[in-house]
């Protein structure tokens, strides 16, 4: 007897919850929509007032020089700027001479810094496979092969 009453109470409780949710989603929409419409109208009025205020300020100050708002460039370039931006051991001047990237320490991406390619191995820092044998210079050096020709690395 008690279980039948409990089951009926649970069914009534679930039914009330379902009707409550149904009401919230379907009948309460008008109130929410009206509130947002009113909010949009208020925001529009505020925006129009702000635009008018800005126009008044501009009208009062016709002598605005836009150059005053541009960022200024330094009078002299900093010393580090012309040295070695990518920290590969080649000065930016040398990077320009060898046609390598001043911002990338390994221009050709073969795993060897531009400076090491030029000074130690004599490879082309702009070509990942200087001798054209299909293997990148860095792979050849790691495995003991000559990156500029045939045979072992000397």
VENJOHU-V782244 format. One record per residue. N is the residue number from 1. OMEGA is omega in degrees with one decimal (* if undefined). NEAR is the number of other C-alpha atoms within 12 Angstrom. Layout:
BEGIN
n=N omega=OMEGA near=NEAR
n=N omega=OMEGA near=NEAR
END
This chain:
BEGIN
n=1 omega=179.5 near=7
n=2 omega=-178.6 near=8
n=3 omega=177.5 near=9
n=4 omega=177.7 near=10
n=5 omega=179.3 near=11
n=6 omega=-179.5 near=12
n=7 omega=178.8 near=13
n=8 omega=179.0 near=14
n=9 omega=179.4 near=14
n=10 omega=179.4 near=14
n=11 omega=178.8 near=14
n=12 omega=179.7 near=14
n=13 omega=-180.0 near=14
n=14 omega=178.7 near=14
n=15 omega=177.8 near=14
n=16 omega=178.8 near=14
n=17 omega=180.0 near=14
n=18 omega=179.0 near=14
n=19 omega=178.1 near=15
n=20 omega=178.3 near=15
n=21 omega=178.2 near=14
n=22 omega=179.7 near=14
n=23 omega=-178.1 near=14
n=24 omega=-175.6 near=15
n=25 omega=-172.8 near=14
n=26 omega=-175.9 near=14
n=27 omega=-176.6 near=14
n=28 omega=-177.1 near=15
n=29 omega=-178.2 near=14
n=30 omega=-179.1 near=14
n=31 omega=179.9 near=14
n=32 omega=-179.5 near=15
n=33 omega=179.4 near=14
n=34 omega=179.5 near=13
n=35 omega=-178.2 near=14
n=36 omega=177.3 near=14
n=37 omega=178.7 near=14
n=38 omega=178.6 near=14
n=39 omega=178.8 near=14
n=40 omega=179.6 near=14
n=41 omega=178.7 near=14
n=42 omega=179.7 near=14
n=43 omega=-179.7 near=14
n=44 omega=178.1 near=14
n=45 omega=179.3 near=14
n=46 omega=179.6 near=14
n=47 omega=179.5 near=14
n=48 omega=177.8 near=14
n=49 omega=179.3 near=14
n=50 omega=179.0 near=14
n=51 omega=179.7 near=14
n=52 omega=177.2 near=14
n=53 omega=-179.4 near=14
n=54 omega=177.8 near=14
n=55 omega=178.5 near=14
n=56 omega=179.7 near=13
n=57 omega=-179.5 near=14
n=58 omega=179.4 near=14
n=59 omega=-179.7 near=12
n=60 omega=-175.1 near=11
n=61 omega=-178.3 near=11
n=62 omega=-176.0 near=11
n=63 omega=179.3 near=11
n=64 omega=177.6 near=12
n=65 omega=-177.2 near=10
n=66 omega=178.1 near=9
n=67 omega=178.1 near=9
n=68 omega=-176.7 near=9
n=69 omega=178.6 near=8
n=70 omega=176.5 near=8
n=71 omega=-179.3 near=8
n=72 omega=176.3 near=9
n=73 omega=-178.1 near=8
n=74 omega=178.7 near=8
n=75 omega=178.0 near=6
n=76 omega=176.1 near=10
n=77 omega=177.9 near=10
n=78 omega=-176.5 near=11
n=79 omega=-177.2 near=10
n=80 omega=-174.6 near=13
n=81 omega=-178.1 near=17
n=82 omega=-175.8 near=20
n=83 omega=-176.1 near=21
n=84 omega=-173.0 near=25
n=85 omega=-176.9 near=23
n=86 omega=175.0 near=24
n=87 omega=178.6 near=22
n=88 omega=179.1 near=28
n=89 omega=175.3 near=24
n=90 omega=176.3 near=33
n=91 omega=179.1 near=26
n=92 omega=177.3 near=28
n=93 omega=177.6 near=18
n=94 omega=178.5 near=23
n=95 omega=178.7 near=31
n=96 omega=180.0 near=19
n=97 omega=-179.2 near=14
n=98 omega=179.6 near=23
n=99 omega=176.9 near=22
n=100 omega=-176.5 near=32
n=101 omega=-178.2 near=29
n=102 omega=-178.6 near=29
n=103 omega=-176.4 near=23
n=104 omega=-178.2 near=26
n=105 omega=178.2 near=29
n=106 omega=-172.8 near=31
n=107 omega=-175.9 near=30
n=108 omega=175.1 near=25
n=109 omega=-179.3 near=23
n=110 omega=176.9 near=28
n=111 omega=179.5 near=26
n=112 omega=177.1 near=35
n=113 omega=-178.7 near=35
n=114 omega=-178.9 near=43
n=115 omega=-179.7 near=33
n=116 omega=178.6 near=24
n=117 omega=-175.9 near=35
n=118 omega=-171.2 near=30
n=119 omega=-174.3 near=18
n=120 omega=-172.1 near=18
n=121 omega=-179.9 near=26
n=122 omega=179.0 near=25
n=123 omega=-179.6 near=32
n=124 omega=-177.2 near=33
n=125 omega=177.9 near=40
n=126 omega=-179.5 near=30
n=127 omega=-176.9 near=30
n=128 omega=179.0 near=29
n=129 omega=-172.9 near=28
n=130 omega=-176.3 near=29
n=131 omega=174.1 near=22
n=132 omega=-178.6 near=18
n=133 omega=177.9 near=18
n=134 omega=178.3 near=16
n=135 omega=178.0 near=24
n=136 omega=-178.6 near=29
n=137 omega=-179.6 near=40
n=138 omega=178.6 near=33
n=139 omega=179.4 near=22
n=140 omega=-178.7 near=31
n=141 omega=-180.0 near=29
n=142 omega=-177.8 near=17
n=143 omega=174.0 near=15
n=144 omega=179.1 near=15
n=145 omega=-178.9 near=22
n=146 omega=-178.3 near=27
n=147 omega=-179.8 near=37
n=148 omega=179.9 near=31
n=149 omega=-179.7 near=22
n=150 omega=172.1 near=16
n=151 omega=-177.2 near=15
n=152 omega=177.5 near=14
n=153 omega=-179.8 near=20
n=154 omega=* near=15
END
